């Protein structure tokens, strides 16, 4: 895994935006599928991409979006739905057609069938070119909470109490946070051709340590990313504070110019 350490969440956002921009510019208007996460972690990147769209004519023409997850029970238009979140925080502000933004339907009458349909829809669309991820304090990617199968597909999961509390800030109270979600599985996420993950804050330090340096385990589902050959993790100093390899990662980055492309992918 390639790890970049940045000063703060703002700088993390810039580096993640750089990674996304590189992919978008390479596609140059040809079809490109981005997998997008919600939550706080990628928002600084989305804000920066909106700025680049407005001020540097970065175009997202040709981009299709598949969201990572959605709350069971919430229709796409619900103020707290993840579909609404991504529109308000990113896609409505750039040239991505709303009809090209797909998410699991939280209000589908049969959530399990919806999960299977969604997994298939991603495959039929040709898969995800670049998946944007955050990571939970419990180590989850998507909402693959501890104990999730590392080869799981999109399905219904139950949030752990800690995640419900962490997500309560987006609602009026913790009681309103749905405890069930439709989430891409770990196996679904690993199918993406490339992955970029953003993390900031001290409360992510243990999850980042486990994800990068821990043994691969269902206890910390982010550790499954070690099995993917093209993952860039961008973390701030606080989230990197438990990394034993932090100095090595800084050294790798500082010396990259000597051999262009060195560890461009892990
Ligand atoms: C969101 C998602 C989650 C979040 C994680 C971190 O779509 O799948 O895995 O990325 O819970 O959330 P924040 O960024 O709010 O700390």
Boltz pocket constraint, residues with backbone or C-beta under 6 A from the ligand:
constraints:
  - pocket:
      binder: B
      contacts: [[A, 36], [A, 37], [A, 38], [A, 39], [A, 40], [A, 41], [A, 42], [A, 68], [A, 69], [A, 82], [A, 133], [A, 134], [A, 135], [A, 136], [A, 137], [A, 140], [A, 141], [A, 142], [A, 143]]
      max_distance: 6.0
